[in-house]
Amino acid sequence: MLGVYLGRQCLLETLAVHRAQLARARWWLLGLGLGLQATILAILVAAPTMVPAPARPLIPTLLELGSAMLGLGYGCATLVLLDDARWRSRLSGLAAVGRMALTNYLLQTVVVTTLLYNYGAGLYGRLGIVSGLPLVALIFTGQVLLSRWWMTHFRFGPVEWLWRSAACSRSALKARFSDEAPTWLLPPRAWPDRRLVRKPTWTFFSNLLV
């Protein structure tokens, strides 16, 4: 929901205007998120008895809060990098992954559960953080390459296309990639030029970070 809202507010088109605020938010969110999670995990490992029984049910919530802060911090850091032309070219390959977010989420779920659970390779419990990193890098690299190939031929990912078709029109499911097909089913080369003309009417975190 937050991503949809920020997209509709044209944040990506006005990064230069909000760069300073995003940069400040990046460090605050990363620092608070990392500090919160590190503190809780250190207490749980070193002295779990320090946590009173009434407060223990709050621990998962606090850890989730720290994860949310880190996620928002990573997002702000990425947006700051995208405002730099050099980094924008380096990160351009990730755009296709984001445009196929639902497809990649489901694909990653299938691949990872097949590798971890007993109906597949059964690696659960045998992979640690360090030994699992190469596998994570391999899976994500494969998704990046697959997404870039797919988005050079189609405007939407397969699951995104099915979702849009179900939401918009059943007839779209029957359409072929022909001259009569809807424009959103055609390859990118055939899309009409529809430039975004709406100007943003909001101030990003202005009251919080000034």
C-alpha positions in Angstrom: 0.0 0.0 0.0 2.8 2.4 0.8 4.5 1.7 -2.5 1.3 2.3 -4.4 0.8 5.6 -2.6 4.3 6.8 -3.2 4.1 5.8 -6.8 0.9 7.7 -7.3 2.5 10.7 -5.7 5.3 10.7 -8.3 8.1 10.2 -5.9 10.4 8.6 -8.5 9.9 11.7 -10.7 10.8 14.1 -8.0 13.8 12.4 -6.3 16.0 15.5 -6.6 13.5 17.6 -4.6 13.4 15.1 -1.7 17.0 13.8 -1.8 18.0 15.5 1.5 15.0 14.3 3.4 15.4 10.7 2.0 19.1 10.8 3.0 18.2 11.7 6.6 15.4 9.2 6.8 17.8 6.5 5.5 20.2 6.9 8.4 17.5 7.3 11.0 15.6 4.2 9.9 18.7 2.0 9.4 20.1 3.1 12.7 17.0 2.6 14.7 16.0 -0.7 13.0 19.5 -2.2 13.4 19.9 -1.0 16.9 16.5 -2.3 18.0 17.0 -5.7 16.6 20.6 -6.0 17.8 19.6 -5.0 21.3 16.8 -7.5 21.6 18.8 -10.4 20.1 21.8 -9.6 22.3 19.6 -9.7 25.4 17.9 -12.9 24.3 21.3 -14.6 23.7 23.3 -13.2 26.6 20.7 -12.8 29.4 17.2 -14.0 28.5 16.2 -14.0 32.2 16.4 -10.2 32.1 13.2 -10.0 30.1 10.2 -10.1 32.5 7.5 -12.6 31.6 4.8 -9.9 30.8 7.1 -8.3 28.3 8.1 -11.5 26.4 5.1 -11.5 24.1 6.2 -8.1 22.8 9.6 -9.4 21.6 8.3 -10.7 18.2 6.5 -7.4 17.6 9.6 -5.4 18.4 11.7 -7.6 16.1 9.1 -7.1 13.3 9.2 -3.3 13.9 12.9 -3.4 13.6 12.6 -5.3 10.3 10.1 -2.8 9.0 12.4 0.1 9.8 15.3 -1.7 8.1 13.1 -2.3 5.0 12.1 1.4 4.8 15.7 2.4 5.4 16.9 0.1 2.5 14.1 1.7 0.4 15.3 5.3 1.2 18.9 4.3 0.5 17.9 2.9 -2.9 16.0 6.0 -3.8 19.0 8.2 -2.9 21.2 6.0 -5.1 18.7 6.3 -8.0 19.1 10.1 -7.9 22.7 9.6 -8.9 23.1 8.9 -12.7 26.0 6.5 -12.2 24.1 4.4 -9.7 20.9 4.6 -11.7 22.6 2.8 -14.6 24.0 0.2 -12.2 20.6 -0.5 -10.6 18.6 -0.4 -13.9 18.7 -4.2 -14.1 16.6 -4.5 -11.0 13.7 -2.6 -12.5 12.4 -5.7 -14.3 12.3 -7.6 -11.0 10.2 -4.9 -9.4 7.8 -4.9 -12.4 7.3 -8.6 -11.9 7.2 -8.5 -8.1 4.3 -10.9 -7.6 5.6 -13.4 -10.2 9.0 -13.3 -8.6 7.6 -13.7 -5.1 5.7 -16.8 -6.1 8.6 -18.2 -8.1 11.0 -17.6 -5.2 8.5 -19.4 -2.8 8.3 -22.4 -5.1 12.1 -22.6 -5.6 13.1 -22.1 -1.9 10.4 -24.4 -0.4 11.5 -27.1 -2.9 15.1 -26.7 -1.8 14.3 -26.6 1.9 11.4 -29.0 2.5 11.4 -32.8 2.5 9.4 -33.1 -0.8 12.5 -31.5 -2.4 16.1 -31.3 -1.4 15.4 -31.2 2.3 18.1 -28.6 3.1 16.2 -27.1 6.0 18.4 -27.1 9.1 21.5 -27.9 7.1 22.1 -24.5 5.7 23.4 -21.6 7.9 23.5 -17.9 7.2 27.0 -18.1 5.6 26.5 -21.3 3.7 23.1 -20.1 2.5 24.3 -16.7 1.0 25.7 -18.2 -2.2 22.4 -20.0 -2.8 20.4 -16.8 -2.2 22.7 -14.9 -4.6 22.3 -17.6 -7.2 18.5 -17.6 -7.0 18.2 -13.9 -7.1 20.6 -13.6 -10.0 18.5 -16.1 -11.9 15.4 -14.0 -11.2 17.1 -10.9 -12.4 18.1 -12.5 -15.7 14.7 -14.1 -16.2 12.8 -10.9 -15.4 14.9 -8.8 -17.8 14.4 -11.3 -20.6 10.6 -11.5 -19.9 10.2 -7.7 -19.8 11.9 -7.2 -23.1 9.0 -9.2 -24.7 6.0 -8.4 -22.5 4.7 -5.4 -20.6 3.6 -7.4 -17.5 4.8 -10.5 -15.7 2.7 -13.7 -16.2 1.0 -13.5 -12.8 0.6 -9.8 -13.0 -1.1 -10.3 -16.4 -3.4 -12.9 -15.0 -4.3 -10.6 -12.1 -4.9 -7.6 -14.3 -6.9 -9.7 -16.7 -9.1 -11.0 -13.9 -9.6 -7.5 -12.5 -10.2 -5.7 -15.8 -11.7 -8.0 -18.3 -12.2 -11.7 -18.9 -11.9 -11.2 -22.6 -8.3 -10.2 -22.2 -7.4 -13.7 -21.2 -8.5 -14.9 -24.7 -6.6 -12.2 -26.5 -3.6 -13.1 -28.7 -0.6 -11.0 -29.3 -1.9 -9.7 -32.6 -3.0 -6.4 -34.1 -6.3 -6.6 -32.3 -4.8 -7.3 -28.9 -5.1 -4.6 -26.1 -2.1 -2.3 -26.1 -1.1 -3.5 -22.6 -0.6 -7.0 -24.0 1.8 -5.8 -26.7 5.6 -5.8 -26.4 7.1 -2.6 -25.1 8.1 -1.5 -28.6 4.5 -1.2 -29.5 3.3 0.8 -26.5 1.8 4.2 -27.1 3.7 7.2 -25.7 1.8 8.1 -22.5 3.9 10.6 -20.6 3.1 11.4 -16.9 2.0 15.0 -16.7 0.5 15.1 -13.2 2.6 17.1 -10.7 3.1 15.9 -7.1 1.1 17.8 -4.5 2.7 16.4 -1.3 5.8 17.0 0.8 7.7 13.9 1.8 8.3 13.5 5.5 8.6 17.3 5.7 7.2 17.7 9.2 9.1 14.8 10.5 12.6 15.4 9.1 13.0 19.2 8.7 
